[in-house]
Amino acid sequence: MKISRDKQGLFDDVKQRYQYLLDSSYPDEIVSFEKETGIFSDDFYLFFSLVAGSLSYVIDHKRIPKKQLNVLRQSFEEQYPQIKSYQQIHESYPLLHSYVQYHEETRKQIIALIQ
């Protein structure tokens, strides 16, 4: 995958996001969310892995597999409608919410970069 000159700034930002994701750890609030709501935390980990894995393809200038790209085109809420209490995440779990938002913004940047 070649990066056009007009998308170089976006690519540089995505690279910084990738490094941040490599250096950061999942928020501890995931465990609290699971215990308090009874909703399994697997969905969060799947979403985070999808975004980070897709970023690794972009950084290495490789094509994202079609099935993965189809899932990546969906927002967190579209992928995991069973987490109906998304607003509850925002209100009760601010670190988890910001981590989901960071991944959501990164997901959008990946899509913008590869289009």
Jmol script that loads the backbone (N, CA, C; Angstrom):
load data "model"
ATOM      1  N   MET A   1       0.842  -1.173   0.000  1.00  0.00           N
ATOM      2  CA  MET A   1       0.000   0.000   0.000  1.00  0.00           C
ATOM      3  C   MET A   1       0.889   1.240   0.000  1.00  0.00           C
ATOM      4  N   LYS A   2       0.705   2.072  -0.999  1.00  0.00           N
ATOM      5  CA  LYS A   2       1.469   3.314  -1.083  1.00  0.00           C
ATOM      6  C   LYS A   2       0.675   4.445  -0.448  1.00  0.00           C
ATOM      7  N   ILE A   3       1.398   5.345   0.176  1.00  0.00           N
ATOM      8  CA  ILE A   3       0.785   6.504   0.816  1.00  0.00           C
ATOM      9  C   ILE A   3       1.022   7.713  -0.075  1.00  0.00           C
ATOM     10  N   SER A   4      -0.058   8.377  -0.491  1.00  0.00           N
ATOM     11  CA  SER A   4       0.083   9.564  -1.318  1.00  0.00           C
ATOM     12  C   SER A   4       0.589  10.727  -0.472  1.00  0.00           C
ATOM     13  N   ARG A   5       1.146  11.696  -1.136  1.00  0.00           N
ATOM     14  CA  ARG A   5       1.702  12.853  -0.415  1.00  0.00           C
ATOM     15  C   ARG A   5       0.646  13.586   0.397  1.00  0.00           C
ATOM     16  N   ASP A   6      -0.569  13.661  -0.128  1.00  0.00           N
ATOM     17  CA  ASP A   6      -1.614  14.391   0.593  1.00  0.00           C
ATOM     18  C   ASP A   6      -2.070  13.649   1.849  1.00  0.00           C
ATOM     19  N   LYS A   7      -1.733  12.373   1.972  1.00  0.00           N
ATOM     20  CA  LYS A   7      -2.104  11.601   3.153  1.00  0.00           C
ATOM     21  C   LYS A   7      -0.922  11.320   4.074  1.00  0.00           C
ATOM     22  N   GLN A   8       0.219  11.906   3.783  1.00  0.00           N
ATOM     23  CA  GLN A   8       1.409  11.651   4.587  1.00  0.00           C
ATOM     24  C   GLN A   8       1.234  12.102   6.034  1.00  0.00           C
ATOM     25  N   GLY A   9       0.604  13.250   6.242  1.00  0.00           N
ATOM     26  CA  GLY A   9       0.367  13.734   7.610  1.00  0.00           C
ATOM     27  C   GLY A   9      -0.534  12.784   8.388  1.00  0.00           C
ATOM     28  N   LEU A  10      -1.552  12.278   7.727  1.00  0.00           N
ATOM     29  CA  LEU A  10      -2.447  11.310   8.356  1.00  0.00           C
ATOM     30  C   LEU A  10      -1.693  10.026   8.681  1.00  0.00           C
ATOM     31  N   PHE A  11      -0.830   9.593   7.775  1.00  0.00           N
ATOM     32  CA  PHE A  11      -0.026   8.397   8.021  1.00  0.00           C
ATOM     33  C   PHE A  11       0.900   8.597   9.217  1.00  0.00           C
ATOM     34  N   ASP A  12       1.510   9.771   9.316  1.00  0.00           N
ATOM     35  CA  ASP A  12       2.395  10.064  10.449  1.00  0.00           C
ATOM     36  C   ASP A  12       1.622  10.027  11.769  1.00  0.00           C
ATOM     37  N   ASP A  13       0.402  10.557  11.763  1.00  0.00           N
ATOM     38  CA  ASP A  13      -0.429  10.525  12.965  1.00  0.00           C
ATOM     39  C   ASP A  13      -0.786   9.087  13.335  1.00  0.00           C
ATOM     40  N   VAL A  14      -1.116   8.283  12.341  1.00  0.00           N
ATOM     41  CA  VAL A  14      -1.459   6.887  12.583  1.00  0.00           C
ATOM     42  C   VAL A  14      -0.253   6.137  13.158  1.00  0.00           C
ATOM     43  N   LYS A  15       0.918   6.449  12.686  1.00  0.00           N
ATOM     44  CA  LYS A  15       2.135   5.821  13.230  1.00  0.00           C
ATOM     45  C   LYS A  15       2.303   6.170  14.706  1.00  0.00           C
ATOM     46  N   GLN A  16       2.044   7.417  15.059  1.00  0.00           N
ATOM     47  CA  GLN A  16       2.142   7.819  16.467  1.00  0.00           C
ATOM     48  C   GLN A  16       1.090   7.110  17.306  1.00  0.00           C
ATOM     49  N   ARG A  17      -0.091   6.946  16.772  1.00  0.00           N
ATOM     50  CA  ARG A  17      -1.148   6.231  17.471  1.00  0.00           C
ATOM     51  C   ARG A  17      -0.754   4.766  17.682  1.00  0.00           C
ATOM     52  N   TYR A  18      -0.153   4.187  16.686  1.00  0.00           N
ATOM     53  CA  TYR A  18       0.290   2.795  16.786  1.00  0.00           C
ATOM     54  C   TYR A  18       1.309   2.649  17.911  1.00  0.00           C
ATOM     55  N   GLN A  19       2.256   3.559  17.967  1.00  0.00           N
ATOM     56  CA  GLN A  19       3.269   3.505  19.019  1.00  0.00           C
ATOM     57  C   GLN A  19       2.623   3.674  20.392  1.00  0.00           C
ATOM     58  N   TYR A  20       1.659   4.564  20.480  1.00  0.00           N
ATOM     59  CA  TYR A  20       0.943   4.749  21.751  1.00  0.00           C
ATOM     60  C   TYR A  20       0.259   3.449  22.172  1.00  0.00           C
ATOM     61  N   LEU A  21      -0.401   2.786  21.223  1.00  0.00           N
ATOM     62  CA  LEU A  21      -1.094   1.539  21.546  1.00  0.00           C
ATOM     63  C   LEU A  21      -0.119   0.450  21.969  1.00  0.00           C
ATOM     64  N   LEU A  22       1.047   0.435  21.358  1.00  0.00           N
ATOM     65  CA  LEU A  22       2.063  -0.553  21.756  1.00  0.00           C
ATOM     66  C   LEU A  22       2.577  -0.287  23.166  1.00  0.00           C
ATOM     67  N   ASP A  23       2.680   0.974  23.526  1.00  0.00           N
ATOM     68  CA  ASP A  23       3.241   1.359  24.816  1.00  0.00           C
ATOM     69  C   ASP A  23       2.221   1.398  25.950  1.00  0.00           C
ATOM     70  N   SER A  24       0.933   1.407  25.619  1.00  0.00           N
ATOM     71  CA  SER A  24      -0.086   1.530  26.662  1.00  0.00           C
ATOM     72  C   SER A  24      -0.658   0.163  27.024  1.00  0.00           C
ATOM     73  N   SER A  25      -1.299   0.138  28.170  1.00  0.00           N
ATOM     74  CA  SER A  25      -1.963  -1.096  28.593  1.00  0.00           C
ATOM     75  C   SER A  25      -3.463  -0.836  28.669  1.00  0.00           C
ATOM     76  N   TYR A  26      -4.220  -1.911  28.647  1.00  0.00           N
ATOM     77  CA  TYR A  26      -5.670  -1.773  28.731  1.00  0.00           C
ATOM     78  C   TYR A  26      -6.052  -1.169  30.074  1.00  0.00           C
ATOM     79  N   PRO A  27      -7.081  -0.337  30.086  1.00  0.00           N
ATOM     80  CA  PRO A  27      -7.501   0.251  31.368  1.00  0.00           C
ATOM     81  C   PRO A  27      -8.069  -0.820  32.300  1.00  0.00           C
ATOM     82  N   ASP A  28      -7.741  -0.695  33.561  1.00  0.00           N
ATOM     83  CA  ASP A  28      -8.230  -1.642  34.567  1.00  0.00           C
ATOM     84  C   ASP A  28      -9.751  -1.615  34.694  1.00  0.00           C
ATOM     85  N   GLU A  29     -10.357  -0.554  34.224  1.00  0.00           N
ATOM     86  CA  GLU A  29     -11.805  -0.421  34.328  1.00  0.00           C
ATOM     87  C   GLU A  29     -12.551  -1.508  33.539  1.00  0.00           C
ATOM     88  N   ILE A  30     -11.885  -2.167  32.609  1.00  0.00           N
ATOM     89  CA  ILE A  30     -12.539  -3.240  31.855  1.00  0.00           C
ATOM     90  C   ILE A  30     -13.031  -4.322  32.816  1.00  0.00           C
ATOM     91  N   VAL A  31     -12.206  -4.673  33.769  1.00  0.00           N
ATOM     92  CA  VAL A  31     -12.567  -5.705  34.735  1.00  0.00           C
ATOM     93  C   VAL A  31     -13.743  -5.234  35.590  1.00  0.00           C
ATOM     94  N   SER A  32     -13.696  -3.990  36.047  1.00  0.00           N
ATOM     95  CA  SER A  32     -14.795  -3.438  36.847  1.00  0.00           C
ATOM     96  C   SER A  32     -16.086  -3.409  36.044  1.00  0.00           C
ATOM     97  N   PHE A  33     -15.998  -3.009  34.797  1.00  0.00           N
ATOM     98  CA  PHE A  33     -17.177  -2.961  33.932  1.00  0.00           C
ATOM     99  C   PHE A  33     -17.814  -4.343  33.817  1.00  0.00           C
ATOM    100  N   GLU A  34     -16.970  -5.344  33.603  1.00  0.00           N
ATOM    101  CA  GLU A  34     -17.479  -6.714  33.454  1.00  0.00           C
ATOM    102  C   GLU A  34     -18.154  -7.192  34.744  1.00  0.00           C
ATOM    103  N   LYS A  35     -17.505  -6.956  35.877  1.00  0.00           N
ATOM    104  CA  LYS A  35     -18.054  -7.399  37.157  1.00  0.00           C
ATOM    105  C   LYS A  35     -19.366  -6.700  37.495  1.00  0.00           C
ATOM    106  N   GLU A  36     -19.424  -5.413  37.244  1.00  0.00           N
ATOM    107  CA  GLU A  36     -20.589  -4.634  37.652  1.00  0.00           C
ATOM    108  C   GLU A  36     -21.762  -4.752  36.691  1.00  0.00           C
ATOM    109  N   THR A  37     -21.496  -4.981  35.408  1.00  0.00           N
ATOM    110  CA  THR A  37     -22.584  -5.027  34.430  1.00  0.00           C
ATOM    111  C   THR A  37     -22.949  -6.450  34.021  1.00  0.00           C
ATOM    112  N   GLY A  38     -22.028  -7.392  34.212  1.00  0.00           N
ATOM    113  CA  GLY A  38     -22.274  -8.755  33.758  1.00  0.00           C
ATOM    114  C   GLY A  38     -22.047  -8.924  32.271  1.00  0.00           C
ATOM    115  N   ILE A  39     -21.601  -7.868  31.601  1.00  0.00           N
ATOM    116  CA  ILE A  39     -21.302  -7.923  30.164  1.00  0.00           C
ATOM    117  C   ILE A  39     -19.836  -8.310  30.010  1.00  0.00           C
ATOM    118  N   PHE A  40     -19.587  -9.356  29.256  1.00  0.00           N
ATOM    119  CA  PHE A  40     -18.217  -9.836  29.089  1.00  0.00           C
ATOM    120  C   PHE A  40     -17.337  -8.779  28.431  1.00  0.00           C
ATOM    121  N   SER A  41     -16.111  -8.717  28.870  1.00  0.00           N
ATOM    122  CA  SER A  41     -15.164  -7.719  28.368  1.00  0.00           C
ATOM    123  C   SER A  41     -14.499  -8.140  27.065  1.00  0.00           C
ATOM    124  N   ASP A  42     -14.784  -9.348  26.598  1.00  0.00           N
ATOM    125  CA  ASP A  42     -14.148  -9.838  25.369  1.00  0.00           C
ATOM    126  C   ASP A  42     -14.352  -8.887  24.196  1.00  0.00           C
ATOM    127  N   ASP A  43     -15.525  -8.256  24.131  1.00  0.00           N
ATOM    128  CA  ASP A  43     -15.812  -7.364  23.018  1.00  0.00           C
ATOM    129  C   ASP A  43     -14.839  -6.192  22.966  1.00  0.00           C
ATOM    130  N   PHE A  44     -14.491  -5.673  24.116  1.00  0.00           N
ATOM    131  CA  PHE A  44     -13.521  -4.578  24.150  1.00  0.00           C
ATOM    132  C   PHE A  44     -12.172  -5.045  23.607  1.00  0.00           C
ATOM    133  N   TYR A  45     -11.722  -6.189  24.089  1.00  0.00           N
ATOM    134  CA  TYR A  45     -10.429  -6.713  23.645  1.00  0.00           C
ATOM    135  C   TYR A  45     -10.433  -7.012  22.155  1.00  0.00           C
ATOM    136  N   LEU A  46     -11.540  -7.535  21.641  1.00  0.00           N
ATOM    137  CA  LEU A  46     -11.634  -7.807  20.203  1.00  0.00           C
ATOM    138  C   LEU A  46     -11.543  -6.518  19.403  1.00  0.00           C
ATOM    139  N   PHE A  47     -12.239  -5.498  19.859  1.00  0.00           N
ATOM    140  CA  PHE A  47     -12.207  -4.213  19.157  1.00  0.00           C
ATOM    141  C   PHE A  47     -10.811  -3.601  19.200  1.00  0.00           C
ATOM    142  N   PHE A  48     -10.207  -3.610  20.374  1.00  0.00           N
ATOM    143  CA  PHE A  48      -8.863  -3.044  20.505  1.00  0.00           C
ATOM    144  C   PHE A  48      -7.869  -3.801  19.620  1.00  0.00           C
ATOM    145  N   SER A  49      -7.999  -5.118  19.586  1.00  0.00           N
ATOM    146  CA  SER A  49      -7.105  -5.937  18.762  1.00  0.00           C
ATOM    147  C   SER A  49      -7.333  -5.696  17.278  1.00  0.00           C
ATOM    148  N   LEU A  50      -8.588  -5.536  16.894  1.00  0.00           N
ATOM    149  CA  LEU A  50      -8.909  -5.252  15.493  1.00  0.00           C
ATOM    150  C   LEU A  50      -8.229  -3.973  15.038  1.00  0.00           C
ATOM    151  N   VAL A  51      -8.342  -2.930  15.836  1.00  0.00           N
ATOM    152  CA  VAL A  51      -7.758  -1.639  15.465  1.00  0.00           C
ATOM    153  C   VAL A  51      -6.229  -1.720  15.458  1.00  0.00           C
ATOM    154  N   ALA A  52      -5.638  -2.275  16.507  1.00  0.00           N
ATOM    155  CA  ALA A  52      -4.171  -2.369  16.577  1.00  0.00           C
ATOM    156  C   ALA A  52      -3.631  -3.270  15.469  1.00  0.00           C
ATOM    157  N   GLY A  53      -4.291  -4.380  15.220  1.00  0.00           N
ATOM    158  CA  GLY A  53      -3.848  -5.278  14.154  1.00  0.00           C
ATOM    159  C   GLY A  53      -3.950  -4.634  12.789  1.00  0.00           C
ATOM    160  N   SER A  54      -5.025  -3.896  12.567  1.00  0.00           N
ATOM    161  CA  SER A  54      -5.187  -3.194  11.292  1.00  0.00           C
ATOM    162  C   SER A  54      -4.124  -2.110  11.141  1.00  0.00           C
ATOM    163  N   LEU A  55      -3.807  -1.455  12.246  1.00  0.00           N
ATOM    164  CA  LEU A  55      -2.738  -0.451  12.213  1.00  0.00           C
ATOM    165  C   LEU A  55      -1.409  -1.072  11.813  1.00  0.00           C
ATOM    166  N   SER A  56      -1.147  -2.264  12.295  1.00  0.00           N
ATOM    167  CA  SER A  56       0.129  -2.910  11.956  1.00  0.00           C
ATOM    168  C   SER A  56       0.224  -3.164  10.460  1.00  0.00           C
ATOM    169  N   TYR A  57      -0.888  -3.521   9.822  1.00  0.00           N
ATOM    170  CA  TYR A  57      -0.884  -3.682   8.367  1.00  0.00           C
ATOM    171  C   TYR A  57      -0.576  -2.360   7.683  1.00  0.00           C
ATOM    172  N   VAL A  58      -1.221  -1.297   8.137  1.00  0.00           N
ATOM    173  CA  VAL A  58      -1.033   0.018   7.520  1.00  0.00           C
ATOM    174  C   VAL A  58       0.410   0.489   7.684  1.00  0.00           C
ATOM    175  N   ILE A  59       0.949   0.344   8.874  1.00  0.00           N
ATOM    176  CA  ILE A  59       2.320   0.787   9.151  1.00  0.00           C
ATOM    177  C   ILE A  59       3.322   0.022   8.288  1.00  0.00           C
ATOM    178  N   ASP A  60       3.055  -1.264   8.078  1.00  0.00           N
ATOM    179  CA  ASP A  60       3.947  -2.101   7.270  1.00  0.00           C
ATOM    180  C   ASP A  60       3.641  -2.022   5.774  1.00  0.00           C
ATOM    181  N   HIS A  61       2.725  -1.107   5.398  1.00  0.00           N
ATOM    182  CA  HIS A  61       2.339  -0.901   3.999  1.00  0.00           C
ATOM    183  C   HIS A  61       1.790  -2.179   3.369  1.00  0.00           C
ATOM    184  N   LYS A  62       0.980  -2.884   4.132  1.00  0.00           N
ATOM    185  CA  LYS A  62       0.355  -4.109   3.634  1.00  0.00           C
ATOM    186  C   LYS A  62      -1.150  -3.904   3.540  1.00  0.00           C
ATOM    187  N   ARG A  63      -1.753  -4.697   2.701  1.00  0.00           N
ATOM    188  CA  ARG A  63      -3.199  -4.626   2.508  1.00  0.00           C
ATOM    189  C   ARG A  63      -3.907  -5.353   3.656  1.00  0.00           C
ATOM    190  N   ILE A  64      -4.915  -4.707   4.208  1.00  0.00           N
ATOM    191  CA  ILE A  64      -5.716  -5.319   5.266  1.00  0.00           C
ATOM    192  C   ILE A  64      -6.608  -6.370   4.614  1.00  0.00           C
ATOM    193  N   PRO A  65      -6.649  -7.580   5.169  1.00  0.00           N
ATOM    194  CA  PRO A  65      -7.516  -8.619   4.587  1.00  0.00           C
ATOM    195  C   PRO A  65      -8.968  -8.136   4.485  1.00  0.00           C
ATOM    196  N   LYS A  66      -9.651  -8.569   3.439  1.00  0.00           N
ATOM    197  CA  LYS A  66     -10.992  -8.083   3.121  1.00  0.00           C
ATOM    198  C   LYS A  66     -11.985  -8.273   4.273  1.00  0.00           C
ATOM    199  N   LYS A  67     -12.008  -9.448   4.876  1.00  0.00           N
ATOM    200  CA  LYS A  67     -12.945  -9.693   5.981  1.00  0.00           C
ATOM    201  C   LYS A  67     -12.653  -8.775   7.166  1.00  0.00           C
ATOM    202  N   GLN A  68     -11.380  -8.589   7.439  1.00  0.00           N
ATOM    203  CA  GLN A  68     -10.989  -7.705   8.536  1.00  0.00           C
ATOM    204  C   GLN A  68     -11.390  -6.271   8.218  1.00  0.00           C
ATOM    205  N   LEU A  69     -11.192  -5.868   6.981  1.00  0.00           N
ATOM    206  CA  LEU A  69     -11.541  -4.511   6.567  1.00  0.00           C
ATOM    207  C   LEU A  69     -13.051  -4.280   6.661  1.00  0.00           C
ATOM    208  N   ASN A  70     -13.832  -5.286   6.305  1.00  0.00           N
ATOM    209  CA  ASN A  70     -15.291  -5.155   6.408  1.00  0.00           C
ATOM    210  C   ASN A  70     -15.721  -4.915   7.851  1.00  0.00           C
ATOM    211  N   VAL A  71     -15.096  -5.594   8.788  1.00  0.00           N
ATOM    212  CA  VAL A  71     -15.416  -5.394  10.206  1.00  0.00           C
ATOM    213  C   VAL A  71     -14.900  -4.031  10.663  1.00  0.00           C
ATOM    214  N   LEU A  72     -13.725  -3.662  10.205  1.00  0.00           N
ATOM    215  CA  LEU A  72     -13.120  -2.389  10.597  1.00  0.00           C
ATOM    216  C   LEU A  72     -13.975  -1.193  10.173  1.00  0.00           C
ATOM    217  N   ARG A  73     -14.709  -1.337   9.120  1.00  0.00           N
ATOM    218  CA  ARG A  73     -15.568  -0.243   8.634  1.00  0.00           C
ATOM    219  C   ARG A  73     -16.736   0.045   9.581  1.00  0.00           C
ATOM    220  N   GLN A  74     -17.004  -0.859  10.510  1.00  0.00           N
ATOM    221  CA  GLN A  74     -18.104  -0.678  11.468  1.00  0.00           C
ATOM    222  C   GLN A  74     -17.582  -0.043  12.754  1.00  0.00           C
ATOM    223  N   SER A  75     -18.375   0.835  13.312  1.00  0.00           N
ATOM    224  CA  SER A  75     -18.003   1.468  14.574  1.00  0.00           C
ATOM    225  C   SER A  75     -18.097   0.452  15.715  1.00  0.00           C
ATOM    226  N   PHE A  76     -17.590   0.844  16.864  1.00  0.00           N
ATOM    227  CA  PHE A  76     -17.672  -0.003  18.056  1.00  0.00           C
ATOM    228  C   PHE A  76     -19.127  -0.350  18.352  1.00  0.00           C
ATOM    229  N   GLU A  77     -19.985   0.651  18.313  1.00  0.00           N
ATOM    230  CA  GLU A  77     -21.399   0.429  18.621  1.00  0.00           C
ATOM    231  C   GLU A  77     -22.074  -0.472  17.593  1.00  0.00           C
ATOM    232  N   GLU A  78     -21.675  -0.372  16.341  1.00  0.00           N
ATOM    233  CA  GLU A  78     -22.242  -1.245  15.309  1.00  0.00           C
ATOM    234  C   GLU A  78     -21.767  -2.688  15.492  1.00  0.00           C
ATOM    235  N   GLN A  79     -20.522  -2.853  15.865  1.00  0.00           N
ATOM    236  CA  GLN A  79     -19.972  -4.192  16.037  1.00  0.00           C
ATOM    237  C   GLN A  79     -20.512  -4.879  17.288  1.00  0.00           C
ATOM    238  N   TYR A  80     -20.759  -4.099  18.325  1.00  0.00           N
ATOM    239  CA  TYR A  80     -21.138  -4.676  19.610  1.00  0.00           C
ATOM    240  C   TYR A  80     -22.419  -4.034  20.140  1.00  0.00           C
ATOM    241  N   PRO A  81     -23.540  -4.259  19.439  1.00  0.00           N
ATOM    242  CA  PRO A  81     -24.796  -3.635  19.885  1.00  0.00           C
ATOM    243  C   PRO A  81     -25.273  -4.167  21.228  1.00  0.00           C
ATOM    244  N   GLN A  82     -24.719  -5.302  21.654  1.00  0.00           N
ATOM    245  CA  GLN A  82     -25.121  -5.858  22.948  1.00  0.00           C
ATOM    246  C   GLN A  82     -24.644  -4.983  24.105  1.00  0.00           C
ATOM    247  N   ILE A  83     -23.704  -4.129  23.851  1.00  0.00           N
ATOM    248  CA  ILE A  83     -23.274  -3.187  24.900  1.00  0.00           C
ATOM    249  C   ILE A  83     -24.179  -1.968  24.761  1.00  0.00           C
ATOM    250  N   LYS A  84     -25.401  -2.145  25.211  1.00  0.00           N
ATOM    251  CA  LYS A  84     -26.422  -1.112  25.077  1.00  0.00           C
ATOM    252  C   LYS A  84     -26.178   0.047  26.017  1.00  0.00           C
ATOM    253  N   SER A  85     -25.402  -0.211  27.037  1.00  0.00           N
ATOM    254  CA  SER A  85     -25.162   0.820  28.042  1.00  0.00           C
ATOM    255  C   SER A  85     -23.906   1.615  27.716  1.00  0.00           C
ATOM    256  N   TYR A  86     -23.723   1.920  26.417  1.00  0.00           N
ATOM    257  CA  TYR A  86     -22.533   2.679  26.010  1.00  0.00           C
ATOM    258  C   TYR A  86     -22.453   4.008  26.769  1.00  0.00           C
ATOM    259  N   GLN A  87     -23.585   4.640  26.989  1.00  0.00           N
ATOM    260  CA  GLN A  87     -23.595   5.886  27.759  1.00  0.00           C
ATOM    261  C   GLN A  87     -23.123   5.632  29.184  1.00  0.00           C
ATOM    262  N   GLN A  88     -23.445   4.455  29.721  1.00  0.00           N
ATOM    263  CA  GLN A  88     -22.993   4.103  31.064  1.00  0.00           C
ATOM    264  C   GLN A  88     -21.468   4.020  31.105  1.00  0.00           C
ATOM    265  N   ILE A  89     -20.871   3.541  30.030  1.00  0.00           N
ATOM    266  CA  ILE A  89     -19.409   3.479  29.969  1.00  0.00           C
ATOM    267  C   ILE A  89     -18.855   4.892  30.110  1.00  0.00           C
ATOM    268  N   HIS A  90     -19.449   5.808  29.373  1.00  0.00           N
ATOM    269  CA  HIS A  90     -18.991   7.198  29.400  1.00  0.00           C
ATOM    270  C   HIS A  90     -19.107   7.799  30.798  1.00  0.00           C
ATOM    271  N   GLU A  91     -20.197   7.526  31.462  1.00  0.00           N
ATOM    272  CA  GLU A  91     -20.455   8.145  32.761  1.00  0.00           C
ATOM    273  C   GLU A  91     -19.714   7.456  33.908  1.00  0.00           C
ATOM    274  N   SER A  92     -19.696   6.129  33.904  1.00  0.00           N
ATOM    275  CA  SER A  92     -19.163   5.387  35.048  1.00  0.00           C
ATOM    276  C   SER A  92     -17.732   4.909  34.882  1.00  0.00           C
ATOM    277  N   TYR A  93     -17.258   4.842  33.660  1.00  0.00           N
ATOM    278  CA  TYR A  93     -15.921   4.300  33.384  1.00  0.00           C
ATOM    279  C   TYR A  93     -15.184   5.239  32.413  1.00  0.00           C
ATOM    280  N   PRO A  94     -14.784   6.397  32.889  1.00  0.00           N
ATOM    281  CA  PRO A  94     -14.201   7.395  31.979  1.00  0.00           C
ATOM    282  C   PRO A  94     -12.904   6.941  31.296  1.00  0.00           C
ATOM    283  N   LEU A  95     -12.063   6.184  31.987  1.00  0.00           N
ATOM    284  CA  LEU A  95     -10.824   5.719  31.347  1.00  0.00           C
ATOM    285  C   LEU A  95     -11.122   4.708  30.244  1.00  0.00           C
ATOM    286  N   LEU A  96     -12.039   3.805  30.512  1.00  0.00           N
ATOM    287  CA  LEU A  96     -12.441   2.833  29.503  1.00  0.00           C
ATOM    288  C   LEU A  96     -13.087   3.547  28.320  1.00  0.00           C
ATOM    289  N   HIS A  97     -13.930   4.502  28.613  1.00  0.00           N
ATOM    290  CA  HIS A  97     -14.578   5.265  27.547  1.00  0.00           C
ATOM    291  C   HIS A  97     -13.543   5.977  26.677  1.00  0.00           C
ATOM    292  N   SER A  98     -12.571   6.615  27.295  1.00  0.00           N
ATOM    293  CA  SER A  98     -11.561   7.337  26.511  1.00  0.00           C
ATOM    294  C   SER A  98     -10.716   6.365  25.684  1.00  0.00           C
ATOM    295  N   TYR A  99     -10.471   5.190  26.214  1.00  0.00           N
ATOM    296  CA  TYR A  99      -9.701   4.184  25.475  1.00  0.00           C
ATOM    297  C   TYR A  99     -10.502   3.677  24.276  1.00  0.00           C
ATOM    298  N   VAL A 100     -11.791   3.456  24.459  1.00  0.00           N
ATOM    299  CA  VAL A 100     -12.657   3.061  23.340  1.00  0.00           C
ATOM    300  C   VAL A 100     -12.688   4.190  22.311  1.00  0.00           C
ATOM    301  N   GLN A 101     -12.844   5.421  22.757  1.00  0.00           N
ATOM    302  CA  GLN A 101     -12.887   6.567  21.856  1.00  0.00           C
ATOM    303  C   GLN A 101     -11.582   6.716  21.070  1.00  0.00           C
ATOM    304  N   TYR A 102     -10.466   6.503  21.734  1.00  0.00           N
ATOM    305  CA  TYR A 102      -9.168   6.590  21.060  1.00  0.00           C
ATOM    306  C   TYR A 102      -9.094   5.561  19.933  1.00  0.00           C
ATOM    307  N   HIS A 103      -9.541   4.366  20.216  1.00  0.00           N
ATOM    308  CA  HIS A 103      -9.545   3.319  19.198  1.00  0.00           C
ATOM    309  C   HIS A 103     -10.544   3.632  18.087  1.00  0.00           C
ATOM    310  N   GLU A 104     -11.667   4.203  18.453  1.00  0.00           N
ATOM    311  CA  GLU A 104     -12.674   4.577  17.454  1.00  0.00           C
ATOM    312  C   GLU A 104     -12.130   5.658  16.526  1.00  0.00           C
ATOM    313  N   GLU A 105     -11.475   6.659  17.075  1.00  0.00           N
ATOM    314  CA  GLU A 105     -10.862   7.707  16.255  1.00  0.00           C
ATOM    315  C   GLU A 105      -9.770   7.126  15.362  1.00  0.00           C
ATOM    316  N   THR A 106      -8.996   6.221  15.901  1.00  0.00           N
ATOM    317  CA  THR A 106      -7.933   5.575  15.131  1.00  0.00           C
ATOM    318  C   THR A 106      -8.530   4.742  14.001  1.00  0.00           C
ATOM    319  N   ARG A 107      -9.605   4.036  14.294  1.00  0.00           N
ATOM    320  CA  ARG A 107     -10.300   3.239  13.277  1.00  0.00           C
ATOM    321  C   ARG A 107     -10.734   4.130  12.115  1.00  0.00           C
ATOM    322  N   LYS A 108     -11.306   5.273  12.427  1.00  0.00           N
ATOM    323  CA  LYS A 108     -11.742   6.211  11.396  1.00  0.00           C
ATOM    324  C   LYS A 108     -10.561   6.722  10.576  1.00  0.00           C
ATOM    325  N   GLN A 109      -9.442   6.966  11.234  1.00  0.00           N
ATOM    326  CA  GLN A 109      -8.257   7.446  10.514  1.00  0.00           C
ATOM    327  C   GLN A 109      -7.714   6.372   9.575  1.00  0.00           C
ATOM    328  N   ILE A 110      -7.747   5.128  10.011  1.00  0.00           N
ATOM    329  CA  ILE A 110      -7.295   4.039   9.149  1.00  0.00           C
ATOM    330  C   ILE A 110      -8.154   3.998   7.882  1.00  0.00           C
ATOM    331  N   ILE A 111      -9.465   4.072   8.068  1.00  0.00           N
ATOM    332  CA  ILE A 111     -10.382   4.044   6.923  1.00  0.00           C
ATOM    333  C   ILE A 111     -10.102   5.220   5.992  1.00  0.00           C
ATOM    334  N   ALA A 112      -9.922   6.401   6.554  1.00  0.00           N
ATOM    335  CA  ALA A 112      -9.641   7.589   5.735  1.00  0.00           C
ATOM    336  C   ALA A 112      -8.318   7.435   4.992  1.00  0.00           C
ATOM    337  N   LEU A 113      -7.375   6.822   5.622  1.00  0.00           N
ATOM    338  CA  LEU A 113      -6.046   6.658   5.018  1.00  0.00           C
ATOM    339  C   LEU A 113      -6.062   5.679   3.848  1.00  0.00           C
ATOM    340  N   ILE A 114      -6.813   4.620   3.962  1.00  0.00           N
ATOM    341  CA  ILE A 114      -6.760   3.598   2.914  1.00  0.00           C
ATOM    342  C   ILE A 114      -7.748   3.841   1.776  1.00  0.00           C
ATOM    343  N   GLN A 115      -8.622   4.834   1.934  1.00  0.00           N
ATOM    344  CA  GLN A 115      -9.568   5.132   0.843  1.00  0.00           C
ATOM    345  C   GLN A 115      -8.931   6.005  -0.198  1.00  0.00           C
TER     346      GLN A 115
END
end "model"
wireframe off; spacefill off
backbone 0.3
color backbone group
